[in-house]
């Protein structure tokens, strides 16, 4: 379909002029503007929301999707987060 994406993209932490390779990795980064975090859990906990917000801040992005595949209807497992 011509949509660009990156899987398991590393996220460095920047502090002043120092760059730390932290081992953080985004699940999927779509079209250089949407961060997608994929989960398959019984319950979505606030930690997942905080994780996605951290990724949005570190990558200087505004839009993220938190998707849980462990639901009956997929539309019930999608949460859109705007920073």
C-alpha positions, 0 to 999 in steps of 0.5 A: 500500500506504500505506507512506510513504517519501522518495526522495533525502532530504537529510542535514544534518550537525549539529555543536553548534548548527551545521547544515551542508548537506553534499550527502549524500542517502539513497536511500530513507527508509521509514516514518521508521525504515529507511534503504535504500541501493541499489547495482548493483555487481559487488562490495560493498566495506566503504565502502558499509557505512561509508556506511550506518552514517554515515547511520544515525548522522546520522539517529539511526536504528537499522535500514538495508538495503544492497541490491545489484541486480547479483546473480543472486538478490536475496536474496543482495544484501540486507544488514541493518545494525543500529546 
